[in-house]
Amino acid sequence: MGSANDHRNFEYLIALSTEGHFGNAVKACHVSQPTPSSGIKQLEEDLGVRTVRHGRRMMGSKS
């Protein structure tokens, strides 16, 4: 950990938590939809934890 990508992936997770929806997080981060989704999944793999409910629809951050 510690790379620029790791930092950015944390920013995506924080934006999702703040905005409550991937669509709003995408706008806040000024990126396209797949970018935060794949970044958060990578962060989860790196940390060995699930931070977001995944499924047919991404439901946002876990409570």
N, C-alpha and C positions, 0 to 999 in steps of 0.2 A: 504494500500500500504506500501511498505517498505521491503517486504520479498525478499529473494534471488531469488525466481521465478520472482517477479516483475522486479527486476534488469535485470535478464537474458532476459525477454521478451522485455525490452527496447533495449537490445543489439541486439536481432534478428531484431527489427524494424530498428535500425540504420544500421545494416549490409545490410538489404534489400534496404534501401535508398541509401547506398553507392555503393552497387554492381549492383542495378537496376534490379535484377532478382532473384527469389527464389533459383534457382539452384546454382547460384554463392554465395548467402548468406549462403546457407547450407554448402558449401565448406569452406567459411570464418569462420563459427562458429564451424566447425568440428562436425556436428550433422546430423541425418537423416532427410529427407524431412518433415515428419509430425510434427516434433518438433517445428520449427519456425512458421509454419502455425497455429498450435493450440495455441502457445504462443502469437502470435500477435492477434489472435481472442480473447483470454482471456484478453489481455491488452485493446483491444477495448471495451469489455464488462465492464471491471472495470472502464474505463475512461468515458464511455458513448459516444464515438466518433468512427467514421470510419476513419481509417488511410490508409487502403489498399482497392483497388478495388477488390471485390470478385465476382466470377462468375464461369463459367465452367473452365476457366483458371485463376489462380491468376495473375493479371496484374502488380503487383508491387505497389509501394507507390503512393498515390494520389498527384497530382501536386497542 
